[in-house]
Amino acid sequence: MLIDSHCHVQFNAYKNDAEEVIRRSLEREVKMIVVGSQASTSERAVEYAKKCDGLWAVIGLHPVHLTSQEVDEEEINFHSREEKFNYNFYKNLATDEKVVGIGEAGLDFFHLPKNLTLAEVIKIQTEAFEAQAELATELNLPIAIHCRDAHQALLPILQKFCKNGRLQNRGVAHCFTGNWFEAKGYLDLGFYIGFTGVITFPAKKTNPQQQLNLIEVVKNTPLDMILVETDSPYLAPQEHRGKLFSKIKIS
């Protein structure tokens, strides 16, 4: 049995065949943690999880959905509409027994809206992330962290929470793409490291060190602190890059 620790089978990319994708996965003993990115996809994650024994849900608000912007992610383009984190909405949604975490929540300084300054983005994202960390603490759930180009800003927030006895169930640094120093920051706090198909990508000619750093993290992270994830519909391994995970077989 395998568990895909982070996927988005409820996203529009699977709107025509989600049930078939889930059926095939469960037949092959691949279970799923379906992760929300905003109110609507969090609700659908819970709906899917309630229908199937091999699915669970994580609910939360992704940092790119805190502002309105065009996002280009692995050849899947979408327009993010601005949402505010509604603490009570997510708290109520989390009463379902199939909800096993909060997220994906965090900081993203890679996708930046054009109408805001970096300082404004940091303020908005930090407030939303801290609110979700508070909710995870209150509900005694782990948190699934999204962090892109922002580890130096996010780790001190986690350190503050953990030092004060919050986030007892810790969580995972999802789709990790940083360096060993940053990874060790999460590991030292007791967080898992999640790896996706990104670890199979070739080094970029413009910045080869980034991929070399990631491979160092893969080699040095203890096996019992690694979570495997697809992050589907995004980030298929290099051999299948650009294809949906429902169209490929991986062994």
For each residue, the residues with C-beta under 8 A, 3 or more apart:
1: 29 30 31
2: 29 30 31 228
3: 30 31 32 33 228
4: 7 25 30 31 32 33 228 229 230 232
5: 33 172 194 227 228 229
6: 33 35 58 104 144 172 174 175 194 196 227 229 230 231
7: 4 32 33 34 35 229 230 231 232 245
8: 11 13 34 35 37 41 231 232 233 234
9: 14 18 21 22 32 34 48 232
10: 14 18 34 36 41 44 45 47 48
11: 8 14 15 41 233
12: 15 78
13: 8 76 233 244
14: 9 10 11 17 18 21 233 244 246
15: 11 12 18
16:
17: 14 20 21 246
18: 9 10 14 15 21 22 48
19: 22 23
20: 17 23 24 246
21: 9 14 17 18 24 25 245 246
22: 9 18 19 25 26 32 48 52 55
23: 19 20 26 27
24: 20 21 27 28 246
25: 4 21 22 28 30 31 32 54
26: 22 23 29 30 31 52 54
27: 23 24
28: 24 25
29: 1 2 26
30: 1 2 3 4 25 26
31: 1 2 3 4 25 26 54 55 56
32: 3 4 7 9 22 25 54 55 56
33: 3 4 5 6 7 55 56 57 58 100 101
34: 7 8 9 10 45 48 49 55 56 57 58
35: 6 7 8 45 57 58 60 103 104 144 174
36: 10 39 41 42 43 44 45 57 58 59 60 103 104
37: 8 41 42 60 61 62 64 65 104
38: 41 42 61 62 65 83
39: 36 42 43 61 83 86 89
40: 43 44
41: 8 10 11 36 37 38 44 45
42: 36 37 38 39 45 46 57 59 60 61 90 93
43: 36 39 40 46 47 93
44: 10 36 40 41 47 48
45: 10 34 35 36 41 42 48 49 57 58 59
46: 42 43 49 50 57 59 93 96 98 99
47: 10 43 44 50 51
48: 9 10 18 22 34 44 45 51 52 55 57
49: 34 45 46 52 55 56 57 96 98 99
50: 46 47 96 98
51: 47 48 55
52: 22 26 48 49 55
53:
54: 25 26 31 32
55: 22 31 32 33 34 48 49 51 52 98
56: 31 32 33 34 49 98 99 100
57: 33 34 35 36 42 45 46 48 49 96 98 99 100
58: 6 33 34 35 36 45 99 100 101 102 103 104 144
59: 36 42 45 46 90 93 94 99 101 102 103
60: 35 36 37 42 90 102 103 104 105 132 143 144
61: 37 38 39 42 65 66 83 85 90 105 128 132
62: 37 38 65 104 105 106 108 146
63: 66 105 106 107 108 111 125 128 129 146
64: 37 67 69 71 80 108 111
65: 37 38 61 62 80 81 82 83
66: 61 63 82 83 84 85 124 125 128
67: 64 80 82 113 116 121 124
68: 79 80 81 82 113
69: 64 79 80 111 112 113 114
70: 77 78 79 80
71: 64 77 78 79 80 111
72: 75 76 77
73: 76 77 78 234
74: 234 235 241 242
75: 72 242
76: 13 72 73 233 234
77: 70 71 72 73
78: 12 70 71 73
79: 68 69 70 71
80: 64 65 67 68 69 70 71
81: 65 68
82: 65 66 67 68
83: 38 39 61 65 66
84: 66 128
85: 61 66 90 128 131 132
86: 39 89 90
87: 90 91 131 134 135
88: 91 92
89: 39 86 92 93
90: 42 59 60 61 85 86 87 93 94 102 132 135
91: 87 88 94 95 135 138 139
92: 88 89 95
93: 42 43 46 59 89 90 96 99
94: 59 90 91 99 102 135 139 141
95: 91 92 99
96: 46 49 50 57 93 99
97:
98: 46 49 50 55 56 57
99: 46 49 56 57 58 59 93 94 95 96 141
100: 33 56 57 58 141 142
101: 33 58 59 136 141 142 143 144 171
102: 58 59 60 90 94 105 132 133 135 136 139 141 142 143 144
103: 35 36 58 59 60 106 132 143 144 145 146 171 174
104: 6 35 36 37 58 60 62 144 145 146 174
105: 60 61 62 63 102 128 129 132 133 143 144 145 146
106: 62 63 103 125 129 145 146 147 150 154
107: 63 122 125 126 129 146 147 148 150 153 154
108: 62 63 64 111 125 146 147 148 149 150
109: 112 118 121 122 148 149 150 153
110: 148 149
111: 63 64 69 71 108 148
112: 69 109 116 118 121
113: 67 68 69 116 121
114: 69
115:
116: 67 112 113 120 121 124
117: 120 121
118: 109 112 121 122
119: 122 123
120: 116 117 123 124
121: 67 109 112 113 116 117 118 124 125
122: 107 109 118 119 125 126 153
123: 119 120 126 127
124: 66 67 116 120 121 127 128
125: 63 66 106 107 108 121 122 128 129
126: 107 122 123 129 130 153 157
127: 123 124 130 131
128: 61 63 66 84 85 105 124 125 131 132
129: 63 105 106 107 125 126 132 133 154 157
130: 126 127 133 134 157
131: 85 87 127 128 134 135
132: 60 61 85 90 102 103 105 128 129 135 136 143
133: 102 105 129 130 136 137 143 157 158 161 166 167
134: 87 130 131 137 138 166
135: 87 90 91 94 102 131 132 138 139 141
136: 101 102 132 133 139 140 141 142 143 167 169 171
137: 133 134 140 161 166 167 168
138: 91 134 135
139: 91 94 102 135 136
140: 136 137 168 169
141: 94 99 100 101 102 135 136 169
142: 100 101 102 136 167 169 170 171 172
143: 60 101 102 103 105 132 133 136 167 170 171 172
144: 6 35 58 60 101 102 103 104 105 171 172 174
145: 103 104 105 106 154 158 171 172 173 174 186 191
146: 62 63 103 104 105 106 107 108 174 175
147: 106 107 108 150 151 154 173 178
148: 107 108 109 110 111 177
149: 108 109 110
150: 106 107 108 109 147 153 154
151: 147 154 155 178 182 185
152: 155 156 182
153: 107 109 122 126 150 156 157
154: 106 107 129 145 147 150 151 157 158
155: 151 152 158 159 182 185 186
156: 152 153 159 160
157: 126 129 130 133 153 154 160 161
158: 133 145 154 155 161 162 167 186 189 191
159: 155 156 162 163 185 189
160: 156 157 163 164
161: 133 137 157 158 164 166 167
162: 158 159 165 166 167 170 189 190
163: 159 160
164: 160 161
165: 162 168
166: 133 134 137 161 162
167: 133 136 137 142 143 158 161 162 170 171
168: 137 140 165
169: 136 140 141 142
170: 142 143 162 167 189 190 191 192
171: 101 103 136 142 143 144 145 167 191 192
172: 5 6 142 143 144 145 191 192 193 194 227
173: 145 147 176 183 186 191 192 193 194
174: 6 35 103 104 144 145 146 194 229 231
175: 6 146 194 195 196 198 229 231 235
176: 173 183 186 193 194 195 214 217
177: 148 198 210 214
178: 147 151 182 183 213 214 217
179: 182 183 213 214 216 217
180: 183 184 213 216 217 220
181: 184 185
182: 151 152 155 178 179 185 186
183: 173 176 178 179 180 186 187 193 217 220 221
184: 180 181 187 188
185: 151 155 159 181 182 188 189
186: 145 155 158 173 176 182 183 189 191 192 193
187: 183 184 190 191 193 221 222 225
188: 184 185
189: 158 159 162 170 185 186
190: 162 170 187
191: 145 158 170 171 172 173 186 187
192: 170 171 172 173 186 225 226 227
193: 172 173 176 183 186 187 217 221 225 226 227
194: 5 6 172 173 174 175 176 226 227 228 229
195: 175 176 198 199 218 226 227 228 229
196: 6 175 199 229 230 231 234 235
197: 200 201 230 231 235 236 237 238 241
198: 175 177 195 201 214 235
199: 195 196 214 215 218
200: 197 237 238 239
201: 197 198 211 238 241
202: 211 238
203: 207 208 209 210 211 212
204: 207 208 210 211
205: 208
206:
207: 203 204 210
208: 203 204 205 211 212
209: 203 212 213
210: 177 203 204 207 213 214
211: 201 202 203 204 208 214 215
212: 203 208 209 215 216
213: 178 179 180 209 210 216 217
214: 176 177 178 179 198 199 210 211 217 218
215: 199 211 212 218 219
216: 179 180 212 213 219 220
217: 176 178 179 180 183 193 213 214 220 221
218: 195 199 214 215 221
219: 215 216
220: 180 183 216 217
221: 183 187 193 217 218 225 226
222: 187 225 226
223: 226
224:
225: 187 192 193 221 222
226: 192 193 194 195 221 222 223
227: 5 6 172 192 193 194 195
228: 2 3 4 5 194 195
229: 4 5 6 7 174 175 194 195 196
230: 4 6 7 196 197 235 236 245
231: 6 7 8 174 175 196 197 234 235
232: 4 7 8 9 235 236 244 245 246
233: 8 11 13 14 76 244 245
234: 8 73 74 76 196 231
235: 74 175 196 197 198 230 231 232
236: 197 230 232 240 241 242 243 244 245 248
237: 197 200 240 241 250
238: 197 200 201 202 241
239: 200
240: 236 237 243 247 248 250
241: 74 197 201 236 237 238
242: 74 75 236
243: 236 240 247 248
244: 13 14 232 233 236 247 248
245: 7 21 230 232 233 236 248 250
246: 14 17 20 21 24 232
247: 240 243 244
248: 236 240 243 244 245
249:
250: 237 240 245
251:
